[in-house]
Amino acid sequence: MGEARVDPDNRATTRSQALYQRARSVIPKGVYGHYGPAIGEDSPVFFESSSGAHFTDIDGNTYVDWMCAYGPMILGYNHPVVDEAAARQMEAGNTVSLAAPVLVDLAEKLVDMVEGADWALFGKNGADSTTLAVMVARAATGRRYVVKVDGGYHGSAAWMQAPGNPGTISADHELVLTVPWNDVAALQQILDEHGDDVACFISSPYHHPVLADNELPAEGYWPAVEGMCRKAGVVIVADDVRAGFRINLAGSHVEYGFQPDMVCFGKALANGHPIAALVGTNELRQAAGDTFYTGTQFFNAAPMAAALATLQELEKIDGARLITNIGTRLCAGLVDVASSHGHDLRSTGVPGMPYFRIAGEGGFRFHARWIAECVRRGAYLLSYHNNFVSAAHSDTDLKATWDIADQAFTSLSSTELGS
Ligand SMILES: Cc1ncc(COP(=O)(O)O)c(C=O)c1O
């Protein structure tokens, strides 16, 4: 795959845009769900190929990809070790009338790797693991309410969506209570009012909403939450679907000093192969076994083999630390480039999943224009969502991205400053 650099003056997206128009006649919205909002008049929409930290769109433009498929790509696209493990399992069998031995190998690996995990169950998407976690918490406690953080995302099932979203009804949200992030007092108030009917508190380990600065836990936040939930008999569910394996291979909770009762994984677990996992403690083993939650594809063996290979590879290369280092350099370099043009670029969240925002003049509009200019030059970033760093991003990718960022600022300086 060629170098990720695109000439903005000769870049075409005509094939992508034409196919998008075709898509719109047979697929509602054309490209939907979380892939939809990224599409603008000038966007690449469809890929032709991918390799390492790059993808090439169907117009032949190659990008360094800082979205990593919204998280799943952690070792690089088409990773030979992972894909070979999946292919080998595929040859032996993928979806068969019996479970494959790799089911047990993978569960053992997660129990071994993840701090506090005594068992594992598998599904396909992150929402499978968050849904199952809530069901297990309810089965274990006999309680009804779920407490979540305002703006926290746990998937697209009706109860997880914002009230009023099309297709949801008020009953979907009746048993979901929300608290602001980092607000121990608000959580205590809810536990005081509803404590004996609260099954679980579900939250990502740090707060990564869209269109807002991402926020790390305040000093002492998680230990305080843990203490309050233990006292009230409320199950703690860490939703590590997005951040999992980019902060700490033993679970992001280790970094923030608390022990959840269950941890949800998805996204990066198999470097893009479809599988999610829920792990939990012995106290919840009985409830987890009693809870019926399954799907036709849940026993696909090839994604399990891919997940096992991904975890082994991440351990081998000390993946979370490597990604954190690359992300730290990415952020520092972009902040420096911005500063050299007189802009205050803020990078929030963790280095492996940075959320960028240009503070001050021009606000979000200027920021979005700058990101669009980066995309036009071959650095695929998103303006309104956290970006993702992988172990496959090289020094060359970093340098290319800083150069692109620099040129993007230059291109905007005459037209946008002060607008
Ligand atoms: C924190 C978190 N939890 C759960 C999910 C849902 O995962 P999926 O889209 O695979 O169902 C997501 C997806 O973005 C997520 O970021």
The ligand as an SDF file (V2000), in Angstrom:
LIG
                    3D

 16 16  0  0  0  0  0  0  0  0999 V2000
  -18.2650    2.4600   25.4750 C   0  0  0  0  0  0  0  0  0  0  0  0
  -19.0660    1.6830   24.4740 C   0  0  0  0  0  0  0  0  0  0  0  0
  -19.8860    0.7170   24.8950 N   0  0  0  0  0  0  0  0  0  0  0  0
  -20.6300   -0.0130   24.0560 C   0  0  0  0  0  0  0  0  0  0  0  0
  -20.5750    0.2170   22.7070 C   0  0  0  0  0  0  0  0  0  0  0  0
  -21.4180   -0.5750   21.7810 C   0  0  0  0  0  0  0  0  0  0  0  0
  -20.6280   -1.3940   20.9930 O   0  0  0  0  0  0  0  0  0  0  0  0
  -21.1960   -1.9370   19.6200 P   0  0  0  0  0  0  0  0  0  0  0  0
  -21.3630   -0.7790   18.7110 O   0  0  0  0  0  0  0  0  0  0  0  0
  -20.1550   -2.8930   19.1620 O   0  0  0  0  0  0  0  0  0  0  0  0
  -22.4940   -2.6170   19.9470 O   0  0  0  0  0  0  0  0  0  0  0  0
  -19.7330    1.2210   22.2050 C   0  0  0  0  0  0  0  0  0  0  0  0
  -19.6620    1.5230   20.7740 C   0  0  0  0  0  0  0  0  0  0  0  0
  -19.1630    2.5240   20.3400 O   0  0  0  0  0  0  0  0  0  0  0  0
  -18.9550    1.9730   23.1110 C   0  0  0  0  0  0  0  0  0  0  0  0
  -18.1370    2.9480   22.6930 O   0  0  0  0  0  0  0  0  0  0  0  0
  1  2  1  0
  2  3  1  0
  2 15  2  0
  3  4  2  0
  4  5  1  0
  5  6  1  0
  5 12  2  0
  6  7  1  0
  7  8  1  0
  8  9  2  0
  8 10  1  0
  8 11  1  0
 12 13  1  0
 12 15  1  0
 13 14  2  0
 15 16  1  0
M  END
$$$$
